[in-house]
Amino acid sequence: MDKIKESFFLNRKSREIYSLTLWSRKNIKVLNSQEVEQIILDNSSTVFINYERDNLTMLAESELVSFWESDLKNHIAKSYCSSPQDFEHGYCYIAELWKGKYGKRILVLHYLH
């Protein structure tokens, strides 16, 4: 039998990340490009989640470095005031660091286009 892929959601009103259980209630800060790179390249105990609408998709550890090199490296915006048109190919990401359960860090990328 195939494994059921776990789904993650962001409740904007309550500012919670959850799947079948609550993962986080604490948004720590917006990160800059250097901080995102450090989290990805250090391969620390960070859970990496890609954000589109309210559904969150966890990326496999094996995909992180190539995703950084191909899609993220030159597309991290400094704030929500940034315009995607200021970036090559008209898209960017806002990177947020969340504190997850058991002290795990969660990187949430908000895709803007």
Residue pairs with C-beta under 8 A, 6 or more apart in sequence:
6 19
6 20
6 58
7 19
7 55
7 56
8 17
8 18
8 19
8 23
8 49
8 55
8 56
8 57
8 58
9 17
9 18
9 19
9 54
9 55
9 56
10 16
10 17
10 51
10 54
10 56
10 108
11 17
11 18
11 54
12 54
14 25
15 25
15 27
16 22
16 23
16 24
16 25
17 23
17 24
17 49
17 56
17 98
17 100
17 106
17 108
21 101
22 101
23 100
23 101
23 106
24 98
24 99
24 100
24 101
24 106
26 98
26 99
27 96
27 97
27 98
28 96
28 97
28 98
28 99
29 96
29 97
30 78
30 79
30 80
30 94
30 95
30 96
30 97
31 39
31 76
31 95
31 96
31 97
31 107
32 76
32 78
32 95
33 73
33 76
35 95
35 97
36 68
36 72
36 76
36 95
36 107
37 68
37 73
39 46
39 48
39 97
39 105
39 107
40 46
40 48
40 64
40 65
40 67
40 68
40 72
40 107
41 65
41 68
43 61
43 64
44 105
45 104
45 105
46 104
46 105
46 106
46 107
47 58
47 100
47 104
47 105
47 106
47 107
48 58
48 59
48 61
48 64
48 106
48 107
49 56
49 57
49 58
49 59
49 106
49 107
49 108
49 109
50 56
50 57
50 58
50 59
50 109
50 111
51 108
51 109
51 110
51 111
52 111
56 108
59 67
72 93
72 109
74 87
74 88
75 87
75 88
75 91
75 92
75 93
76 92
76 93
76 94
76 95
77 84
77 86
77 87
77 92
77 93
77 94
77 112
79 94
80 94
82 92
82 94
82 112
84 90
84 91
84 92
84 112
84 113
86 92
90 113
91 111
91 112
91 113
92 112
92 113
93 109
93 110
93 111
93 112
94 109
94 110
94 112
95 107
95 108
95 109
95 110
96 107
96 108
96 109
96 110
97 105
97 106
97 107
97 108
98 105
98 106
98 107
98 108
99 105
99 106
100 106
